[in-house]
Amino acid sequence: MFYFRYFLRYLRNEVFVLPSRAVVLAFALALGFLPLITQDPYVLRLVILTALFSLYAASWDLLSGYTGQVSLGHALFFGVGAYTAALLSAHLRLPPYATVPAGAVVATGAGLLVGIPCLRLRRHYLALATLAFPLMLLGLVFMFPGFSGGEGGIWRISRLAPSRVGEYYLIVGVAAALIAALWKVGSSRLGLIFHAIREDEVAVRASGIDAVRYKLLAFALSGLTAGAAGALYAHFTRIAGPSNLDLFMSFQPVIWTIFGGAGTIYGPVAGAFVLYPVLDLLQTAVPKYRMLLFALLILLILRFMPQGVAIWVRDAIERACPGCRVRNARFRRVCRACGASLQP
């Protein structure tokens, strides 16, 4: 009973005080109860893929949105995770609970290997350098088709769970936990240092902070979560192929993050949960014009909501106190922290 009262008090004092947090709670509950409402294979598959891609986009946001290290080759980490899990499953017959962590760990190592030579690069030079790495790995895949499957990919991959509902809860649960961990990192002192590196790395170095170490840490954490997404994706689709490393896979998290709002973690999640189902719907309804309509939608959002959909919605329902900068619900007249007037 004590823990139940504590939970209710936490909801009242920490969650329901801000509309955005209430929306996140409602969204999480909707994801949790979805299989109880419908077990349509198409709906569950759509939500599973969207959850995986939202984790993939959030991993890009931690690296590029927080630290400013723009990566156009993020498919490297996703593909490394997918191929590692697929190879271990197909050749060594290891179970998913071993292959998925292995894919995440190998992708973390790939993040460090990419980060070390790219530390001295800035802006478009860094972006072009990261773009080369998935292309090099793709060349290796084609060079050893007997081992990597070549253009056909690797097919003999075990399932994560015996049923689609089991896969749903496993994948959505892992994705939600990793996204929450990324958000926690972004809102901690480490996230503050990442933001500082993005804004002025020279000032960060002058203050005595080892910027190189933190930039490598950002590459490692981004590779870890992107690799986990790739490994889960390989087991869910039961194939790891060259499409996991192509340019479109690298550009997708950039689009989702900018659409939702960079430097927030929740922005890329919102962007993926809006854009991926929309693109799938357009593929069914108007396949010939889907990319045109998709591009127009993105252009409209960038024109009228340049900071992203999630940030625009948050600012519409909340406002920051002019004194202490604590966020409050739009309908409040006094700040919930310092008691200052919120009247315009």
C-alpha positions in Angstrom: 0.0 0.0 0.0 2.9 2.3 0.8 4.4 1.9 -2.7 1.0 2.3 -4.3 0.5 5.7 -2.5 4.0 6.7 -3.5 3.3 5.8 -7.1 0.1 7.9 -7.1 1.9 10.8 -5.4 4.7 10.6 -8.0 2.2 10.6 -10.9 0.4 13.7 -9.4 3.6 15.7 -8.6 5.9 14.7 -11.4 3.8 13.4 -14.4 0.4 15.2 -14.4 1.9 18.6 -13.7 3.0 18.8 -17.4 0.8 17.9 -20.3 3.7 16.6 -22.3 4.5 14.1 -19.6 0.9 13.0 -19.4 0.9 12.5 -23.2 4.0 10.3 -22.9 2.4 8.3 -20.2 -0.8 7.8 -22.3 1.3 6.8 -25.3 3.2 4.3 -23.3 0.0 2.8 -21.9 -1.5 2.6 -25.4 1.6 0.7 -26.6 1.3 -1.7 -23.7 -2.4 -2.4 -24.1 -2.4 -2.5 -28.0 -2.1 -6.4 -28.2 -5.1 -6.6 -25.9 -7.2 -4.5 -28.3 -6.0 -6.0 -31.6 -3.7 -8.8 -32.6 -3.8 -7.9 -36.3 -0.4 -9.0 -37.7 -0.1 -5.9 -39.9 -0.8 -3.5 -37.0 1.7 -5.3 -34.7 4.3 -5.4 -37.4 3.9 -1.7 -38.1 4.3 -0.7 -34.5 7.2 -3.1 -33.9 9.2 -1.6 -36.9 8.3 1.9 -35.8 9.6 1.3 -32.3 12.8 -0.1 -33.7 13.3 2.8 -36.0 12.5 5.3 -33.2 15.3 3.8 -31.2 17.6 4.0 -34.2 16.6 7.7 -34.7 17.1 8.4 -31.0 20.6 7.0 -31.2 21.5 9.3 -34.0 20.1 12.3 -32.0 22.3 11.5 -29.1 25.4 11.7 -31.4 24.4 14.5 -33.8 21.6 16.4 -32.0 23.4 16.6 -28.7 27.1 16.8 -29.5 26.8 18.3 -33.0 28.8 15.5 -34.6 26.6 15.1 -37.7 26.8 11.5 -39.0 25.5 10.6 -42.5 26.7 7.0 -42.1 24.7 5.9 -39.1 23.6 2.8 -41.0 27.1 1.4 -40.2 26.1 0.8 -36.5 22.6 -0.5 -37.5 24.1 -2.8 -40.1 26.9 -4.0 -37.8 24.4 -5.0 -35.1 22.1 -6.7 -37.7 25.0 -8.7 -39.4 26.6 -9.7 -36.1 23.3 -11.1 -34.7 22.5 -12.8 -38.1 26.0 -14.4 -38.4 26.0 -15.7 -34.9 22.5 -17.0 -35.3 23.0 -18.6 -38.7 26.5 -20.0 -38.3 26.8 -20.7 -34.6 23.1 -21.2 -33.8 23.3 -19.0 -30.8 19.9 -17.9 -29.3 18.7 -14.3 -29.6 19.4 -13.5 -25.9 23.1 -13.9 -26.8 23.2 -12.5 -30.4 21.3 -9.2 -29.7 23.7 -8.1 -26.9 26.6 -9.3 -29.0 25.4 -7.1 -31.9 25.1 -4.1 -29.6 28.6 -4.7 -28.2 30.2 -5.0 -31.6 28.4 -1.9 -32.8 29.8 -0.1 -29.7 33.3 -1.1 -30.9 32.4 0.2 -34.3 31.4 3.5 -32.8 34.8 3.8 -31.1 36.6 2.8 -34.3 34.7 5.4 -36.3 35.0 8.1 -33.6 38.8 7.9 -33.3 39.7 8.9 -36.8 36.8 11.4 -37.0 37.6 13.4 -33.8 39.5 16.2 -35.6 36.9 16.6 -38.3 34.2 19.2 -38.3 30.9 19.9 -40.0 30.6 18.6 -43.6 34.1 16.9 -43.4 32.9 14.8 -40.5 29.6 14.0 -42.3 31.4 12.9 -45.5 33.9 10.8 -43.5 31.1 8.9 -41.6 29.3 8.4 -44.9 32.3 6.3 -46.2 32.2 3.7 -43.4 29.0 1.9 -44.3 30.0 1.9 -47.9 33.3 0.2 -47.0 31.5 -2.4 -44.9 29.0 -2.9 -47.8 32.0 -3.6 -50.1 33.3 -6.2 -47.6 29.9 -7.9 -47.6 30.0 -8.3 -51.4 33.6 -9.5 -51.3 32.8 -12.5 -49.1 29.4 -13.8 -50.2 30.0 -17.2 -48.9 30.3 -15.8 -45.3 28.0 -12.7 -45.4 25.4 -13.9 -47.9 26.4 -11.3 -50.5 23.5 -9.5 -52.2 21.0 -12.1 -51.0 21.8 -11.5 -47.3 21.6 -14.0 -44.4 18.3 -15.7 -44.0 18.7 -18.5 -41.4 18.0 -16.3 -38.4 16.0 -17.5 -35.4 12.9 -15.7 -34.2 12.9 -13.6 -31.0 9.7 -15.3 -29.7 7.3 -18.0 -30.8 4.4 -15.6 -31.4 4.0 -12.1 -32.8 2.6 -10.8 -29.5 5.6 -12.1 -27.7 7.9 -10.4 -30.3 5.9 -7.2 -29.8 6.3 -7.0 -26.1 10.0 -8.0 -26.2 10.9 -5.5 -29.0 8.8 -2.6 -27.8 9.9 -3.2 -24.2 13.6 -3.2 -25.1 13.2 -0.2 -27.4 11.3 1.8 -24.7 13.9 0.9 -22.0 16.8 2.0 -24.2 15.1 5.2 -25.3 14.3 6.0 -21.6 18.0 5.4 -20.9 19.1 7.8 -23.7 16.7 10.4 -22.4 18.1 10.0 -18.9 21.6 10.5 -20.3 20.5 13.6 -22.3 18.9 15.2 -19.2 21.9 14.4 -16.9 25.2 16.2 -16.4 26.6 14.1 -19.3 23.9 15.5 -21.6 24.8 19.0 -20.5 28.4 18.4 -21.5 27.3 17.0 -24.9 25.3 20.2 -25.5 28.2 22.3 -24.5 30.5 20.5 -26.9 27.9 21.2 -29.7 27.7 24.9 -28.9 31.3 25.7 -28.2 33.9 23.0 -28.0 36.8 25.5 -27.5 35.1 26.8 -24.4 34.6 23.3 -23.1 38.3 22.5 -23.5 39.2 25.8 -21.9 37.1 24.8 -18.8 39.2 21.7 -18.3 36.8 19.1 -19.7 38.3 16.4 -21.9 36.1 16.9 -25.0 37.7 14.0 -26.9 36.7 11.5 -24.3 33.1 12.7 -24.2 32.9 12.7 -28.0 34.1 9.1 -28.1 31.6 8.3 -25.4 28.8 9.8 -27.6 29.9 7.6 -30.5 30.0 4.5 -28.3 26.5 5.1 -26.8 25.1 5.9 -30.2 26.6 2.7 -31.7 25.4 0.6 -28.7 21.7 1.6 -29.1 21.8 1.6 -32.9 23.4 -1.8 -32.9 20.7 -3.1 -30.5 18.1 -1.8 -32.9 19.8 -3.5 -35.9 20.1 -6.8 -34.1 16.5 -6.8 -33.0 15.5 -5.8 -36.6 17.5 -8.7 -38.1 15.8 -11.2 -35.8 12.3 -9.8 -36.3 12.6 -9.7 -40.2 14.7 -12.9 -40.1 17.1 -11.4 -42.7 20.2 -9.2 -42.6 21.1 -7.8 -46.0 22.8 -4.9 -47.9 19.7 -2.8 -47.4 20.7 -2.5 -43.7 23.8 -0.5 -44.9 22.6 1.5 -47.8 22.3 5.3 -48.0 18.6 5.4 -47.4 19.0 3.7 -44.1 21.6 6.3 -43.1 19.4 9.2 -44.1 16.2 8.0 -42.4 17.2 8.8 -38.8 18.3 12.3 -40.0 14.8 12.9 -41.5 12.9 11.5 -38.4 15.0 13.6 -36.0 14.7 16.9 -37.9 11.0 16.3 -38.4 10.4 15.6 -34.7 13.0 17.9 -33.1 16.7 17.4 -32.7 18.5 17.4 -29.3 15.5 16.1 -27.4 15.5 12.2 -27.7 11.7 12.3 -27.7 11.6 14.3 -30.9 13.1 11.5 -33.1 10.7 9.1 -31.4 7.7 11.3 -32.3 9.1 11.8 -35.8 9.5 8.0 -36.4 6.0 7.3 -35.1 4.5 9.9 -37.4 6.5 9.5 -40.6 7.0 5.7 -40.8 3.2 4.9 -40.6 2.5 7.7 -43.0 5.0 6.4 -45.5 3.5 2.9 -45.2 0.0 4.3 -45.6 1.1 6.2 -48.8 2.7 3.1 -50.1 -0.7 1.3 -49.9 -2.9 4.2 -51.0 -0.9 6.1 -53.7 2.3 4.1 -54.4 3.2 6.2 -57.4 3.2 9.5 -55.6 4.2 8.4 -52.1 7.7 9.9 -52.2 6.4 13.2 -53.6 3.7 13.5 -50.9 6.2 12.4 -48.3 8.7 15.1 -49.3 5.9 17.8 -49.4 4.9 16.8 -45.9 8.5 17.2 -44.6 8.9 20.5 -46.4 5.7 21.9 -44.9 6.8 20.9 -41.4 10.3 22.4 -41.9 8.6 25.6 -43.2 6.1 26.1 -40.4 7.6 24.1 -37.5 11.4 24.6 -38.0 12.3 23.2 -34.6 10.3 20.0 -35.1 6.8 18.8 -34.5 7.4 17.6 -30.9 8.9 20.9 -29.8 6.1 22.8 -31.5 3.4 20.8 -29.7 5.3 21.1 -26.4 5.5 24.8 -26.7 1.8 25.0 -27.6 0.7 23.3 -24.4 3.5 24.5 -22.1 5.6 27.5 -21.4 8.7 28.3 -19.4 8.7 30.5 -16.3 10.5 33.8 -17.1 12.2 33.7 -13.7 13.4 30.1 -12.9 12.8 28.6 -16.5 10.8 25.7 -15.1 8.2 24.5 -17.6 4.6 24.8 -16.7 1.3 23.9 -18.2 -0.1 26.7 -20.5 -3.2 27.1 -18.4 -1.3 27.9 -15.1 -1.2 31.4 -13.9 1.7 31.1 -11.5 4.9 29.0 -11.7 4.7 25.6 -9.9 8.3 26.0 -8.7 8.9 29.7 -7.7 5.4 31.1 -7.7 6.1 33.8 -10.2 3.3 35.1 -12.4 3.0 33.5 -15.8 0.5 36.1 -17.2 1.7 37.6 -20.5 
